[in-house]
Each structure stands twice: as C-alpha cells, then as structure tokens.
Amino acid sequence: MVPSLRRGGLSVAGAVGAVVLAACGSGLASQAALPARPSTAAGPAQPYQLYTHCGIDEARIGHRYFEAAHPLSDGQGNPPPGWSNPYQQGTMTLLSPAEAVFRDHAGHQVHFRLRPGATAFRHLCS
C-alpha cells in the first residue's frame, strides 16, 4: 500500500501550509497546498488534498509524517469505493502535535497519528 494523505499544514494562526509528497511506484508525485511552515500546535481546519491513489495510509503535514489509525483501501491497493482517485479534496485539522484528522464533503473522516522520527513515507505502491 502507498502513502495516501499527503499535504496540508496547520497552525494556531491558520496561516500554515505544506508541500505534499506522495510516493507511487518508482516516481514521486508532489503537490503544494499552502506555503510550508512547521507547526506543533493544534489549529483550525486547513484545505488539504489527500493522496488516495494507492489507498489511504499516510500523510505529510508540514515536515512531519503521520500514519492513518485505520488505513483504508479496496483490498487491492486502491482507494475504497466512494473516494476520488488520485486525490480527495477536504480539510486537515491538527488536533494536537501528534494527532490530525482529514474530513471531506462526502463525510469521510480519517484519523492520523504522528510517526516520530519519520523522514519519508513508509510505503510505495507499484
């Protein structure tokens, strides 16, 4: 399975953004949402494009990597039914320095936990 949620940045002032990198196969897909700026505090919901091409598993928020508490896929490395592919538009809210939640207009909600010390996504899809 591949990193799924990749982008967005959050801050108390709400002026934070992120550069998102999604790994898929041997190439890297990247997308910028807002200017990158590290944040460790909880903040308001920020626009976020979730990378879903290979399932929902990981996210990069600012310069930190998070993993889905409950990864989602169709069982074959694709997003589950009802999710857009390769990206799902929504918002990411940093709940604490170690927790975040993605939400979209379709009613999807995915909780993420910080991967302390991570410097890259764990999974690559083929």
C-alpha positions as CSV (number, residue, x, y, z in Angstrom):
1,M,0.0,0.0,0.0
2,V,1.1,3.6,-0.6
3,P,1.0,6.8,1.4
4,S,-2.3,8.3,0.9
5,L,-2.7,11.6,2.6
6,R,0.0,13.9,1.6
7,R,-0.3,17.6,2.2
8,G,-1.5,20.4,4.2
9,G,-0.1,22.4,7.0
10,L,-1.8,23.6,10.2
11,S,-1.0,26.3,12.8
12,V,-2.7,28.1,15.6
13,A,-2.9,31.2,13.4
14,G,-4.2,29.1,10.5
15,A,-1.6,30.6,8.2
16,V,0.4,27.4,7.8
17,G,0.6,25.3,4.7
18,A,2.5,22.4,3.3
19,V,4.2,20.7,0.4
20,V,3.0,17.2,-0.1
21,L,4.9,14.3,-1.5
22,A,3.2,11.1,-2.4
23,A,5.2,8.1,-3.4
24,C,3.8,5.8,-6.1
25,G,5.8,3.2,-7.9
26,S,9.2,4.4,-8.7
27,G,8.2,8.1,-9.1
28,L,7.1,10.7,-6.7
29,A,4.0,12.8,-7.1
30,S,4.1,16.1,-5.3
31,Q,1.5,18.8,-4.8
32,A,1.7,22.1,-2.9
33,A,-1.4,23.2,-0.9
34,L,-0.1,26.2,1.0
35,P,3.4,27.5,1.8
36,A,5.2,25.0,4.1
37,R,5.8,26.0,7.7
38,P,6.3,23.7,10.6
39,S,3.8,23.6,13.4
40,T,3.4,21.6,16.6
41,A,0.2,23.2,17.9
42,A,-3.4,22.4,17.3
43,G,-5.1,24.6,14.7
44,P,-8.1,25.2,12.5
45,A,-9.0,23.0,9.6
46,Q,-6.9,23.8,6.5
47,P,-7.6,22.9,2.8
48,Y,-5.9,19.6,2.1
49,Q,-5.6,17.3,-0.9
50,L,-5.4,13.7,0.3
51,Y,-3.4,11.4,-2.0
52,T,-5.6,8.3,-2.4
53,H,-4.2,6.6,-5.5
54,C,-2.9,3.6,-3.6
55,G,-5.2,3.7,-0.6
56,I,-5.3,5.9,2.5
57,D,-2.4,5.1,4.7
58,E,0.0,8.0,5.4
59,A,0.0,11.8,5.3
60,R,2.6,14.5,5.4
61,I,1.7,17.6,7.4
62,G,4.3,20.3,7.2
63,H,7.6,18.5,7.6
64,R,6.2,15.6,9.7
65,Y,4.8,12.2,8.7
66,F,1.6,10.8,10.0
67,E,0.0,7.3,9.6
68,A,-3.7,6.5,9.4
69,A,-5.0,5.0,12.6
70,H,-7.1,2.7,10.3
71,P,-5.7,2.5,6.8
72,L,-8.3,2.3,4.0
73,S,-8.2,0.6,0.6
74,D,-10.3,-1.6,-1.6
75,G,-8.0,-4.6,-0.8
76,Q,-6.0,-4.2,-4.0
77,G,-4.1,-1.1,-3.2
78,N,-6.7,1.4,-4.5
79,P,-8.9,3.9,-2.6
80,P,-12.1,2.4,-1.2
81,P,-15.4,2.9,-3.1
82,G,-16.7,6.5,-2.8
83,W,-13.2,8.0,-2.7
84,S,-11.8,10.1,-5.6
85,N,-8.6,8.9,-7.3
86,P,-5.8,10.1,-7.2
87,Y,-6.8,12.8,-4.7
88,Q,-9.6,13.6,-2.4
89,Q,-10.3,17.3,-1.6
90,G,-11.0,18.1,2.0
91,T,-9.5,19.6,5.1
92,M,-6.9,18.5,7.6
93,T,-7.1,19.6,11.3
94,L,-4.2,19.2,13.6
95,L,-5.8,18.1,16.9
96,S,-2.5,18.0,18.8
97,P,1.2,17.8,17.9
98,A,0.7,14.1,17.4
99,E,-2.9,13.8,16.0
100,A,-4.7,15.0,12.9
101,V,-8.0,14.4,11.2
102,F,-8.9,14.6,7.5
103,R,-12.5,15.4,6.6
104,D,-14.3,15.9,3.3
105,H,-17.7,17.0,2.0
106,A,-18.6,13.3,1.3
107,G,-18.5,12.6,5.0
108,H,-15.2,10.7,5.1
109,Q,-13.1,11.1,8.2
110,V,-9.6,9.6,8.7
111,H,-7.6,10.0,11.9
112,F,-3.8,10.2,11.7
113,R,-1.0,9.7,14.3
114,L,2.5,11.1,14.2
115,R,5.3,8.8,13.2
116,P,8.0,10.1,15.4
117,G,11.4,10.4,13.7
118,A,10.0,9.5,10.2
119,T,11.7,11.3,7.4
120,A,9.9,9.7,4.5
121,F,6.8,7.7,3.6
122,R,7.0,4.0,4.5
123,H,5.1,2.5,1.6
124,L,5.5,2.7,-2.2
125,C,2.9,1.3,-4.5
126,S,3.7,-0.3,-7.8
